[in-house]
Amino acid sequence: MSQPILALSRCLSHGRAPQAQLRASLEVTRQQATQAECQLLELQKQSSQIQRAALTLACLGTAQDPGHPEAPSVPMQSSACTLASSVSSKFSSLLQALEMQNTVALRSIEAAKTQVLAQAQDEEQRLRGHLEALAHHGCRIQELLEQGDVQAFLQESQLLQPPGPLGPLTPLQWDEDQQLGDLKELLSRLCGLLLENGGHPRAPAKPVDLGPTDYRNLTFDPVSANRHFYLSRQDQQVKHCRQSRGPAGPGSFELWQVQCVQSFQAGRHYWEVHVSDHSVTLGVSYPQLPRCRLGPHTDNIGRGPCSWGLCVQEDGLQAWHNGEAQRLPGVSGRLLGMDLDVASGCLTFYSLEPQTQPLHTFHALFTQPLIPVFWLLEGRTLTLCHQQGAVFPPGPQEDVSVLS
């Protein structure tokens, strides 16, 4: 065999191994590109969620201004006029203080939103830069694989360096509770003081008179149901039985709880439930309500800041929120109503038997979708009452603004 042929044979023999390595490197590059694109989509999703959350928080602070009471134009000569002037002046001062708090809160939310979106933009630029580097590296590998000059291929393939590792996606620092600070508690107390004694101006004397416009027909979410819960009547009734249905599925409550399919982010909504006996808890929660037991309690409705609940016991009632319980006077009947006004931050529980009476009203600043959730002791049955002509509200993945 001639010397040129032997040299070419050796070059080809030496070139097969780098080709295989480059093809493997090309596959790794493609995988990293896919990973970077997934992280970019996740980052864009987080940014969109934060923008919507910031808009929601801002809208909560821009309610219609009731206006300042005008000073009387007639000279005040009687003690009644003097008293009216004093009261008017005090309310004007209170309104100014509220407006100042509103301005400060909105500025804080806007600054936090700007900061976190700047972080998202930096992260997006990092991911796009990595994607460009991966694309360039992939093209260079492809060019080398198509290289006809074996010696040049060997030399250039040794100099080719892949981009560095991608690294994890940096979580965006957005915390609604941190943005609100003490404002949430302040507004809850103010609403309680102003609305509790006189009653909510929009609360009906009889919640059953709301009619089909605000009445909601709800259904239980089978995925969330505890493994001892049995659903029936087209997911409108749940019973707690001693015997388990089987292993717990993903998304099901470890606690004896079940939630509804529907959620509410705006508008006013009323629904009714019938309970077979005492030892049940009904309430609403944000979507992140934990599925597992976090403490000594048998349920977690109202045990943290993201849920509100009414516990119906044999000897009375307890209203729970943020781990604090308020014992309520009297007992309830078996038919109960819940009236949720998201915009005004009011959640009212009613007993409808033997007569309609309000049991308790929570005043809160709702910033996320609210899902009806229930806890049942063993042997208890709870039924979601349906009213003819009422509508099924959208589920948590749908647009709930149409109900406002």
Beta strands, then each sheet from edge to edge (+ up, - down):
strand 1: 229-232
strand 2: 237-240
strand 3: 257-259
strand 4: 268-275
strand 5: 280-285
strand 6: 307-313
strand 7: 316-321
strand 8: 324-328
strand 9: 335-341
strand 10: 346-351
strand 11: 357-363
strand 12: 371-376
strand 13: 381-385
sheet 1: 1+ 2- 13+ 4- 9+ 10- 11+
sheet 2: 3+ 12- 5+ 6- 7+ 8-
end
